[in-house]
Amino acid sequence: MLIDSKNWRPHRPWVFFTIIATVLATVWYVRSSQVAREWLGGSSIPGFTFGIIGGLICAFEMLLWWRKKVRVWRIGRTQVWMRAHIWLGLLSVPLLVFHSGFRWGGLLSTVLMVLFLIVIVSGVWGLAMQQVLPRIMLHDVPAETIYSQIDYIVAQLTADAERLVIATCGPAPGEDVNAPSDEPGEEAYLTIGAVRTAGQVQGKVLQTRVPTAPVPNTEPLRIFFYERVKPYLRHGKRSDSPLKHPVRSEGLFRNLRTLLPPGASETVDALVGGVEQRRQLDRQAQLHFWLHNWLWLHLPLAAALIILMLVHIFVALKYW
């Protein structure tokens, strides 16, 4: 969830509530501890109260996952749930620390507190990533596409680029391949790239005319495509291709242009655009990983936290 000046207003009541509740809980706990001349734990009235409230908050936090999975369960707006998830989760930190009395306790209590702190830290990390990475993606990936469609886009991009090269250079010796424009009216143009507008950021779309006949003396283009471009389009940053580096890529394409006649310039431009889009897709996949990888830690540990919390409640009430 993005928190900035544009959507700060709906967060404001939650922030005030969290601050006021934290201050009141701190005053009550500190004054009670001063009277008792020690830091009170979970067996005290303040500690027990904070434990109940903190446990209920943790249970509520897990309900957000349930609401997302169960589509028919539409209680309240998702944005409200997210705001409550963020600020109540932060409120639970001082409450459960006061409940512990600033002591680790036994093995179960220690494991429970460590799990709780890891879940909180991972959640804060995820929230921070959501504030930063979408802005970076808008700047670095103007040709952003649906993440799950990246493999399909890559395959399509590679196929379109190969068809364009074959149409420009003609089939290789002994190869029975027809150029894509052999049939009348069929694809006089090929479009390589995707477009997306977001504010003032717009992706590049490159439409290039498919040659109606092979361009002479373009064999260096064919060699360059199959040795350099196609492996990179297929494998992206996992390959050792110098095309994944913009400066080196620019130099290679500049040298290629000196070896080709002017009639192949549009094809080279299209390949440059395709390589740039492949770099953007790699960048999108990288940013997507950092935007969501914290959930791999956050969700399973949160589930383990709830289970151990129930065990902790049972043990605490049994021996209280």
C-alpha positions in Angstrom: 0.0 0.0 0.0 1.4 3.4 -1.0 1.5 6.0 1.7 2.2 9.5 0.4 0.8 13.0 0.4 -2.0 12.0 -2.0 -3.5 9.3 0.1 -2.3 10.3 3.6 -5.7 11.5 4.7 -7.4 8.1 5.2 -4.3 7.0 7.1 -4.3 9.9 9.5 -7.0 8.6 11.9 -5.2 5.3 12.2 -1.9 7.1 12.9 -3.5 9.2 15.6 -5.2 6.2 17.2 -1.9 4.2 17.2 0.0 7.1 18.8 -2.7 7.8 21.4 -3.1 4.1 22.3 0.7 3.6 22.6 1.0 6.7 24.9 -1.9 5.6 27.1 -0.6 2.0 27.3 2.9 3.3 28.1 1.7 5.6 30.9 -0.4 2.8 32.4 2.4 0.3 32.3 5.2 2.6 33.6 3.1 3.9 36.5 2.0 0.4 37.5 5.6 -0.8 37.3 6.7 2.1 39.4 4.2 1.1 42.1 5.3 -2.5 41.9 9.0 -1.5 41.8 9.7 -3.9 38.9 8.8 -4.3 35.3 5.4 -6.1 35.3 4.9 -9.2 33.1 2.0 -11.1 31.7 0.6 -12.1 35.1 -0.1 -8.5 36.1 -3.3 -6.8 35.2 -1.6 -4.4 32.7 0.5 -7.2 31.2 -2.4 -9.6 31.0 -4.6 -6.9 29.3 -1.8 -6.0 26.8 -1.4 -9.7 26.1 -5.1 -10.2 25.3 -5.2 -7.1 23.1 -2.0 -7.9 21.3 -3.1 -11.5 20.7 -6.4 -10.3 19.2 -4.5 -7.9 17.0 -2.3 -10.8 15.7 -5.4 -12.9 15.0 -7.0 -10.0 13.2 -3.8 -9.5 11.1 -4.2 -13.1 9.8 -7.8 -12.4 8.7 -6.4 -10.2 5.9 -4.9 -13.2 4.3 -8.2 -15.1 4.7 -10.2 -12.2 3.2 -7.9 -12.2 0.1 -8.2 -15.9 -0.4 -12.0 -16.2 0.1 -13.4 -14.1 -2.7 -17.0 -14.4 -1.4 -16.1 -12.9 1.9 -16.4 -9.2 1.3 -16.6 -7.5 4.7 -15.4 -3.9 4.4 -13.2 -2.4 1.7 -9.7 -3.9 1.1 -8.0 -0.5 1.6 -9.6 -0.2 5.0 -8.4 -3.7 5.9 -4.9 -2.8 4.7 -4.7 0.4 6.8 -5.9 -1.5 9.8 -3.4 -4.2 9.1 -0.5 -1.8 9.0 -1.3 0.4 12.0 -2.7 -2.2 14.3 0.3 -4.4 13.6 2.6 -1.6 14.6 0.5 -1.0 17.8 0.9 -4.6 18.8 4.7 -4.1 19.2 4.6 -2.0 22.4 1.7 -3.9 23.8 3.3 -7.3 23.5 6.7 -6.0 24.7 4.9 -4.6 27.8 3.2 -8.0 28.1 6.6 -9.7 28.2 7.9 -7.3 30.9 11.0 -6.8 28.8 12.0 -10.4 29.5 12.5 -13.3 27.1 11.1 -15.8 29.5 11.3 -19.6 28.8 12.0 -21.3 25.5 8.4 -21.0 24.2 8.1 -17.3 25.1 11.5 -16.6 23.6 10.7 -18.3 20.3 7.3 -16.6 20.2 8.8 -13.2 20.7 11.5 -13.8 18.1 8.9 -14.9 15.6 6.8 -11.9 16.4 9.7 -9.5 15.9 10.7 -11.1 12.6 7.1 -10.9 11.3 6.9 -7.2 12.2 10.3 -6.4 10.7 9.5 -8.3 7.5 6.1 -6.5 7.3 7.8 -3.1 7.7 10.3 -4.0 5.1 7.5 -5.0 2.7 5.7 -1.7 3.3 9.0 0.2 2.6 9.5 -1.7 -0.6 5.9 -0.8 -1.7 6.7 2.9 -1.2 9.9 2.8 -3.3 9.9 0.1 -5.9 6.7 1.1 -7.8 8.2 4.5 -8.4 11.4 3.0 -9.6 9.4 0.7 -11.9 7.6 3.6 -13.5 10.9 5.2 -14.3 13.0 2.2 -15.2 10.4 0.0 -16.9 8.1 2.2 -19.1 7.4 -1.0 -21.2 6.0 -2.8 -18.1 3.7 -5.7 -18.8 1.8 -8.2 -16.6 4.4 -10.1 -14.7 2.9 -13.5 -15.4 3.0 -12.8 -19.1 6.7 -12.0 -19.3 7.7 -15.5 -20.7 5.0 -15.2 -23.3 6.1 -11.7 -24.3 9.7 -12.8 -24.5 8.8 -15.7 -26.8 6.7 -13.4 -29.0 9.4 -10.7 -29.0 12.0 -13.3 -30.1 9.8 -14.7 -32.8 8.9 -11.3 -34.2 12.5 -10.3 -34.3 13.5 -13.5 -36.1 10.8 -13.1 -38.7 11.9 -9.6 -39.3 15.6 -10.6 -39.8 14.6 -13.4 -42.1 12.5 -11.0 -44.2 15.4 -8.6 -44.4 18.2 -11.1 -45.1 16.2 -13.8 -46.8 16.4 -17.5 -45.8 19.8 -18.9 -45.0 21.3 -21.1 -47.7 19.4 -24.4 -47.7 16.7 -23.1 -45.5 13.1 -23.2 -46.6 11.6 -20.3 -44.7 9.1 -17.8 -46.1 9.3 -14.1 -45.2 6.2 -13.0 -43.3 5.1 -10.6 -46.0 5.1 -13.2 -48.9 1.3 -13.3 -48.9 -0.5 -10.2 -50.2 -1.8 -8.0 -47.4 -0.3 -10.1 -44.6 1.5 -8.0 -42.0 3.2 -5.3 -43.9 4.4 -4.1 -40.5 5.8 -5.7 -37.4 5.5 -4.0 -34.0 8.2 -4.8 -31.5 7.8 -3.4 -28.0 4.9 -2.5 -25.7 3.5 0.8 -24.7 2.2 2.0 -21.3 1.4 5.5 -20.2 1.6 6.4 -16.6 1.6 10.1 -15.8 4.4 11.6 -18.0 6.2 8.3 -18.4 5.5 6.4 -21.6 6.9 3.2 -23.0 8.5 3.0 -26.4 6.6 1.3 -29.2 8.4 0.7 -32.5 6.6 -0.2 -35.6 8.8 -1.2 -38.5 8.0 -2.0 -42.1 8.7 -5.6 -43.1 10.8 -5.6 -46.3 8.9 -6.8 -49.3 12.1 -8.4 -50.6 15.4 -9.3 -49.0 17.9 -6.5 -48.7 21.3 -7.4 -50.4 24.5 -7.6 -48.4 22.8 -8.1 -45.0 24.5 -11.4 -44.0 26.3 -9.6 -41.1 22.8 -8.9 -39.7 21.8 -12.5 -39.8 25.1 -13.6 -38.1 24.7 -10.9 -35.4 21.1 -11.8 -34.7 21.7 -15.5 -34.2 25.0 -15.1 -32.3 24.1 -12.1 -30.2 20.5 -10.9 -30.3 18.4 -14.1 -30.2 20.3 -15.8 -27.3 19.9 -12.5 -25.3 16.2 -12.2 -26.2 15.6 -15.8 -25.0 17.6 -15.8 -21.8 18.0 -12.1 -20.8 20.3 -11.3 -18.0 20.9 -15.1 -17.4 23.0 -15.1 -20.6 26.5 -13.8 -20.9 25.5 -11.5 -23.7 27.1 -8.0 -23.7 23.7 -6.8 -24.9 22.5 -6.7 -21.3 24.8 -3.7 -20.8 23.3 -0.6 -22.5 26.7 1.0 -23.3 28.2 -2.2 -24.8 25.0 -2.9 -26.7 25.0 0.5 -28.2 28.6 0.0 -29.4 27.8 -3.4 -30.9 24.8 -2.1 -32.8 26.8 1.0 -34.0 29.4 -1.3 -35.5 26.7 -3.5 -37.1 25.3 -0.5 -38.8 28.6 0.2 -40.5 28.5 -3.2 -42.1 25.0 -2.9 -43.5 23.3 -1.0 -46.3 20.8 1.8 -45.5 17.9 -0.5 -46.4 18.5 -2.5 -43.2 18.4 0.4 -40.9 14.8 0.0 -39.9 15.4 -3.6 -39.0 18.4 -2.7 -36.8 16.3 0.0 -35.1 13.7 -2.7 -34.4 16.3 -5.0 -32.9 17.6 -2.2 -30.7 14.1 -1.6 -29.5 13.6 -5.3 -28.8 16.8 -5.6 -26.9 15.9 -2.6 -24.8 12.5 -4.1 -24.0 14.2 -7.3 -23.0 16.4 -5.3 -20.6 13.2 -3.7 -19.2 11.5 -7.1 -18.7 14.6 -8.3 -16.8 14.4 -5.2 -14.7 10.7 -5.7 -14.1 11.3 -9.2 -12.9 14.1 -8.1 -10.6 11.9 -5.4 -9.0 8.9 -7.7 -8.8 11.1 -10.2 -6.8 12.1 -7.5 -4.3 8.5 -6.2 -4.1 7.1 -9.6 -3.2 9.9 -11.8 -1.8 9.3 -10.6 1.8 6.0 -12.4 1.7 7.8 -15.8 1.6 9.1 -15.0 5.1 6.2 -12.9 6.4 3.2 -15.3 5.7 4.6 -18.6 6.9 6.1 -17.1 10.1 2.9 -15.3 10.8 1.0 -18.6 10.6 3.6 -20.2 12.9 3.2 -17.2 15.2 -0.6 -17.8 15.6 -0.1 -21.5 16.3 2.6 -20.9 18.9 0.5 -18.1 20.4 -2.4 -20.5 21.0 0.1 -22.9 22.6 1.4 -20.1 24.8 -2.1 -19.1 25.9 -2.8 -22.7 26.9 0.4 -23.2 28.8 0.1 -19.8 30.5 -3.5 -20.4 31.7 -2.6 -23.9 32.8 0.2 -22.9 35.1 -1.0 -19.4 36.1 
